Amino acid sequence: MNKLKSTTLSFAAIAAIALTGCGGGGGGATTPAAPVASCDANYIDEVLSSDINSSITLDATKVYGMDGKVKVTNGATLTIPAGTKIAGCTASSFMVITPGAQINAQGTQAAPIVFTSQKDIKGLSSANAAGEWGGLVLAGNAYTHSGVVGYEADETVQFGNTDHTHDLESSGTLSYVVVKHTGYEVEKDKELNGLSLAGVGSGTTVSNVAIIGGLDDGLEIWGGTVNIDGLYVYNAQDDSVDTDLGYRGTIKNVLVQQVNVDSTNDHDSAGMEFGNDNDTITTDDTNATQPNIINYTAYVKGGGFYNKYDAGFRWNNVKFVSEKTTDTAQVSFRGADSYSTGAKNIDGDVCFKDTAVTLTATEAYSNTNTKDTSLDTAYKYFTTNAFTSNTGAIHLDDSVTCAGATEVNIWKGKAGSNNALETPSDALPSEITTNMTLTSDKVWLINGKVNVKSGAVLTIEPGTTLAGATASSYLVVEPGAQIDANGTQAAPIVFTSKKDVDGYSQDNAAGEWGGLVLAGNAYTHYSNNKYEADETVSFGSTDHTHDLDSSGVLNYVVIKHTGYEVEKDKELNGLSLAGVGSGTTITNVAIIGGLDDGLEIWGGTVNIDGLYVYNAQDDSVDTDLGYRGNISNVLVKQVNVDSVNNHDSASMEFGNDNNTITTDDTNATQPNITNFTAYVKGAGFYNKYDAGFRWNNVKFVSAKTLDTELITFRGEDSYLTGAKHVDGNVSFYDSALTLTDSSTYANLNAKDAVGTAYEYFVTNVGTTGLAAADAARLYVDDNTSATGVIEANVWKGTAGSNDPLEN
């Protein structure tokens, strides 16, 4: 399931019709439970049984939920087809493949298997989200130092063995698998990781795995002999790769990118950590921890390498790159390190690079942690100690000698692509005076105001991201200039904040940058108008000679987290259209999160087909200054509103510039609205200064519990004749209050002298100046007579999908 399901079934009803199996797989099928309270039936098709004790095959067309712990037991095989999604419905949800059982998760690059959180399935996770569910655990019977032990986050799961008779066993296959947003802490120092491999044998296949976002380790391995080929660990907030308990296997082709680290002791959040279970493993070259690491690159903000309790290693083409600016340990050793003979091998070049601090072999990065008193200089120890094999060399402050992993060859969890989460960036000039094309291979920074000047065309390739570097950054396409932003549903063009690109935006973030402004010369009430947030930008004309002008194309464009306030009552909006002509094409635009309006239009004749406005904290759709155009197929969802005067935060607001426009049926504001649905927490409709409208299939749905304005009129409304048209059904509905024509939603604002907005609306719009048929199309407390927009047909800013951001 890849979209919000339209359903009215209760969880009880769903349980009553639950399927008896989920198909496939030898040995019969274990029946998944029906969705329960923790798993949202709008997003989760089936909830996996807590105990899968016979082999089953999942269905790639469904999204599966985990409500708590899910164990695969009794020698069963869980087969997961390519493209399947499995979501933890709670923070404590996790999956365990117990010893003797197997997982067969063979995704493809085009259709990876994704383990993630329900919040992510809903589209509410940020790029750096962590701790939204537990993680994935594979447990086997291969050798560990301590024999059979309990998994640290769930001691009921036993793994390991004191001998090597099970070292070749298989726990199954993980290939092209993504594990996202993990790391539930069961109790202090007992956390679930992204992927935990406990006593797993070398018969297991682990290749092309991406672990993205975790409160604890990305990959942690306790003992065993499992090999890994192709690993990407992004934003593990503790160790990215951690091995312990006598692990002996090969891990190759690894890329680590640290974003957040959880400790001031840098080595406690390392790009690579190796350890034995304690300091008693000294000269046992057969059983001590000794991972074989080949082609490894780590970009670190915490520690680079942390070795504790005398663990060994084999390294070949390993590179650590640090951005730390203080003299803290990038390399740390804990313990007296009596385990040296045959334990540490440099089979190929190893590089340590710091972009801010010059490293030296004798003094860089002193280790001052009190528990590491035996070695006060980690680098000195590392570069002067003897290694059993030293066919490579150790390089300090060198980024050339060893290439580490070939990053473009590392799969990073994106379907069909090896693109990194972090993309190179380039800054736009403050003025674009000649034609310019923005390519999708980098993020283009908008730093302050960027003006596209008259005569220039700014072309933006599908899939390109533009990011406002500061709150006051915005892009203006001036009159006579054009923007050609023709994205696709699979590769939309994204305007957002640098904070969002870096993964630090919250779900409903707003005000992180300014917004996008298109200005033209089409008709407005006044000539030479000044854009309210930047009076250096003029727009509009007093005649209609430019009404057919084009400012370019916006198609499949997302605009996120906007709304900088230049000064009081002068704010930037998500998308501002000022005097824009009907030659402009605007289709499939999603405006997500804004401190001010989502879409604001001043005059002009531009048409819009396909608009999603989510969490605009002032008006969602605002028109003024004589705007005459068509706006069709619109979905509005209010989340936060910025004023106690509800009409000041309306899903739809229409106005003229002042109360002098009365009977001019040619030039007054009169938008044509077709197929419009608004879910409102502020106002539904606010009409000021006698603006007109044409409505066809318009629906307002409110959940307000107070008797405040859902409909408000400001001014005497002398502009009646021919101004207001109800061409198709219009419905007003409140889920908490019963509405009536004559008395509901009293307008108490002093500047709105009309006492009852509904009564005014029904008597003036419904009977004065309109045919009886028009009045008959108005419905109060009716959510069915007007269907509004078909929500599934409105694109909501997600690549390749019409999924909503929230249910």
DATA-V675494 format. One record per pair of residues at least 6 apart in sequence whose ideal C-beta (glycine too) atoms are under 6 Angstrom apart, sorted by the first residue. I is the first residue (numbers start at 1). J is the second residue. Records with the same first field share a line. If there is no record, write none. Layout:
I = J  J
//
This chain:
1 = 45  62  63
2 = 801
3 = 802  803
4 = 42  804
5 = 42
11 = 35
14 = 34  35  41
15 = 34
18 = 34
20 = 31
21 = 29  31
22 = 29  32  56  58  59
23 = 57
24 = 57
25 = 55  56  57  79
26 = 55
27 = 54  55
28 = 54
29 = 56
30 = 49  52  54  56
32 = 46  47  48  49
33 = 47  49
35 = 41  44  47
36 = 47  67
38 = 67  89  90
39 = 47  65  67  89
42 = 807
43 = 121  122
44 = 63  65
45 = 62  63
46 = 62  64
47 = 65  67
48 = 64  66  70
50 = 70
51 = 71
52 = 72  76  78
53 = 73  74  76
54 = 76
55 = 76  77
57 = 79
58 = 80  84
60 = 81  83  84
63 = 85
64 = 86
65 = 87  89
66 = 88  93
67 = 89
68 = 93
69 = 94
70 = 95
71 = 96  98
72 = 78  97  101
73 = 98  101
75 = 100  101
76 = 101
77 = 102  104
78 = 103
79 = 104
80 = 105  113
82 = 107  108  111
83 = 111
84 = 113
85 = 114
86 = 115
87 = 116  117  118  121
88 = 117  133
89 = 118
91 = 184
92 = 184
93 = 133  134
94 = 134  135  192
95 = 136
96 = 137  157
97 = 103  138  171
98 = 139
99 = 139  140  141  159
102 = 171  172
103 = 172
104 = 172  173
105 = 113  174  177
106 = 173  175
107 = 113  176  177
108 = 176
109 = 176  416
110 = 415  416
112 = 176  178  415
113 = 177
114 = 178
115 = 136  179
116 = 180  181
117 = 132  133  181
119 = 125  132
120 = 181
122 = 806
123 = 805
124 = 507
125 = 181
126 = 503  505
127 = 503
128 = 213  235  259  503
129 = 181  213
130 = 181  183  213  214  215
131 = 183  215
132 = 181
134 = 184  192
135 = 182  192  193  194
136 = 179  195
137 = 196
138 = 171  197  200
139 = 157  159  198
140 = 169  171  199  200  201
141 = 161  166  199
142 = 166  167  199  201  224  225
143 = 161  164  167  223
144 = 160  199  223  245  246
145 = 245  246  277
146 = 277
147 = 160  162
148 = 158  160
149 = 160
150 = 158
151 = 157  198
152 = 190
153 = 186  190  192
159 = 198  199
160 = 199  223
166 = 201
167 = 201  225
168 = 201  202  203
169 = 201  203
170 = 203  204
171 = 200  204
173 = 205
174 = 206  209
175 = 207  208
176 = 208
177 = 209
178 = 210  413
179 = 194  195  211
180 = 212  213
181 = 213
182 = 194  214
183 = 214  215  216
184 = 192
185 = 191
191 = 216
193 = 216  217  220
194 = 211  214  218
195 = 211  219
196 = 220
197 = 221  226
198 = 222
199 = 223  224
200 = 224  226
201 = 225
202 = 225  226  227
204 = 226
206 = 228
207 = 229  230
208 = 230  411
209 = 231
210 = 232  412  413
211 = 218  233
212 = 234  413
213 = 235
214 = 236
215 = 237
216 = 238
217 = 236  238  239  242
218 = 233  236  240
219 = 241
220 = 242
221 = 243  247
222 = 244  245
223 = 245  246  247
225 = 248  249
226 = 249
227 = 249  250
228 = 251
229 = 252  253
230 = 253  411
231 = 254
232 = 255  410  412
233 = 240  256
234 = 257  421
235 = 259
237 = 260  262
238 = 262  269
239 = 270  273
240 = 256  271
241 = 272
242 = 273
243 = 274  289  291
244 = 275
245 = 277
246 = 287  289
247 = 289  291
248 = 290
250 = 292
251 = 291  293
252 = 294  295
253 = 295  405
254 = 296  405
255 = 297  405  407  410
256 = 271  298
257 = 299
258 = 300  301  302
261 = 269  301  302
262 = 269
263 = 269
265 = 369
266 = 302  303  328  329
267 = 303  306  329  332
269 = 302
270 = 303  306
271 = 298  300  304
272 = 305
273 = 306
274 = 289  307  311  313
275 = 308  309  311
276 = 288  289  309  311
278 = 309
279 = 309  335
281 = 288
282 = 338  339
283 = 341
285 = 342
288 = 312  339
289 = 311
290 = 312
291 = 313
292 = 314
293 = 315  318
294 = 316
295 = 317  405
296 = 318  405
297 = 319  404  405
298 = 320
299 = 321
300 = 322
304 = 320  330  331
305 = 331
306 = 332
307 = 333
308 = 334
309 = 335
310 = 335  337  339
312 = 343  344
313 = 344
314 = 345  347
315 = 346  350
316 = 347  348
317 = 348  402
318 = 350
319 = 351  402  404
320 = 352
321 = 353
322 = 330  354
323 = 355
325 = 356
329 = 365  367  378
330 = 365
331 = 378  379  382
332 = 367  378
333 = 375  381
334 = 372
336 = 374
342 = 388
344 = 387
345 = 387  388  389
346 = 387  390  392
347 = 389  391
348 = 392
349 = 392  393  401  402
350 = 394
351 = 395  398  401  402
352 = 359  396
353 = 397  399
358 = 397
359 = 396  397
361 = 379  383
362 = 380
364 = 379
365 = 378  379
366 = 376  377
367 = 378
375 = 381
383 = 394
395 = 401
408 = 418
411 = 418
412 = 418  420
423 = 442  443
424 = 442
425 = 442  443  445
426 = 442  444
427 = 445  447
428 = 444  446  450
430 = 450
431 = 451  453
432 = 452  456  458
433 = 453  456
434 = 456
435 = 456  457
436 = 458
437 = 459
438 = 444  460  464
439 = 461
440 = 461  463  464
443 = 465  467  501
444 = 466
445 = 467  469
446 = 466  468  473  475
447 = 469  473
448 = 473
449 = 474
450 = 475
451 = 476  478
452 = 458  477  481
453 = 478  481
454 = 478  480  481
455 = 480
456 = 481
457 = 482  484
458 = 483
459 = 484
460 = 485  493
462 = 487  488  491
463 = 491
464 = 493
465 = 494
466 = 495
467 = 496  498  501
468 = 497  513
469 = 498
471 = 564
472 = 564
473 = 513  514
474 = 514  515  572
475 = 516
476 = 517  537
477 = 483  518  551
478 = 519
479 = 519  520  521  539
482 = 551  552
483 = 552
484 = 552  553
485 = 493  554  557
486 = 553  555
487 = 493  555  556  557
488 = 556
489 = 556  800
490 = 799  800
492 = 556  558  799
493 = 557
494 = 558
495 = 516  559
496 = 560  561
497 = 512  513  561
499 = 505  512
500 = 561
505 = 561
508 = 593  615  639
509 = 561  593
510 = 561  563  593  594  595  617
511 = 563  595
512 = 561
514 = 564  572
515 = 562  572  573  574
516 = 559  575
517 = 576
518 = 551  577  580
519 = 537  539  578
520 = 549  551  579  580  581
521 = 541  546  549  579
522 = 546  547  549  579  581  604  605
523 = 541  544  547  603
524 = 540  579  603  625  626
525 = 625  626  657
527 = 541  542
528 = 538
529 = 539  540
531 = 537  578
532 = 570
533 = 566  570  572
539 = 578  579
540 = 579  603
546 = 581
547 = 581  605
548 = 581  582  583
549 = 581  583
550 = 583  584
551 = 580  584
553 = 585
554 = 586  589
555 = 587  588
556 = 588
557 = 589
558 = 590  797
559 = 574  575  591
560 = 592  593
561 = 593
562 = 574  594
563 = 594  595  596
564 = 572
565 = 571
571 = 596
573 = 596  597  600
574 = 591  594  598
575 = 591  599
576 = 600
577 = 601  606
578 = 602
579 = 603  604
580 = 604  606
581 = 605
582 = 605  606  607
584 = 606
586 = 608
587 = 609  610
588 = 610  795
589 = 611
590 = 612  796  797
591 = 598  613
592 = 614  797
593 = 615
594 = 616
595 = 617
596 = 618
597 = 616  618  619  622
598 = 613  616  620
599 = 621
600 = 622
601 = 623  627
602 = 624  625
603 = 625  626  627
605 = 628  629
606 = 629
607 = 629  630
608 = 631
609 = 632  633
610 = 633  795
611 = 634
612 = 635  794  796
613 = 620  636
614 = 637  805
615 = 639
617 = 640  642
618 = 642  649
619 = 650  653
620 = 636  651
621 = 652
622 = 653
623 = 654  669  671
624 = 655
625 = 657
626 = 667  669
627 = 669  671
628 = 670
630 = 672
631 = 671  673
632 = 674  675
633 = 675  789
634 = 676
635 = 677  789  791  794
636 = 651  678
637 = 679
638 = 680  681  682
641 = 649  681  682
642 = 649
643 = 649
645 = 749
646 = 682  683  708  709
647 = 683  686  709  712
649 = 682
650 = 683  686
651 = 678  680  684
652 = 685
653 = 686
654 = 669  687  691  693
655 = 688  689  691
656 = 668  669  689  691
658 = 689
659 = 689  715
661 = 668
662 = 718  719
665 = 722
668 = 692  719
669 = 691
670 = 692
671 = 693
672 = 694
673 = 695  698
674 = 696
675 = 697  789
676 = 698
677 = 699  788  789
678 = 700
679 = 701
680 = 702
683 = 709
684 = 700  710  711
685 = 711
686 = 712
687 = 713
688 = 714
689 = 715
690 = 715  717  719
692 = 723  724
693 = 724
694 = 725  727
695 = 726  730
696 = 727  728
697 = 728  786
698 = 730
699 = 731  786  788
700 = 732
701 = 733
702 = 710  734
703 = 735  736
705 = 736
709 = 745  747  757
710 = 745
711 = 757  761
712 = 747  752  757
713 = 754  760
714 = 752
720 = 768  769
721 = 769
724 = 765
726 = 774  777
729 = 777  785  786
730 = 777  778  786
731 = 779  782  785  786
732 = 780
733 = 781  783
738 = 781
739 = 780  781
741 = 758  762  780
742 = 759
744 = 758
745 = 757  758
746 = 756
747 = 754  757
754 = 760
766 = 775  778
767 = 775
779 = 785
792 = 802
795 = 802
796 = 804
//
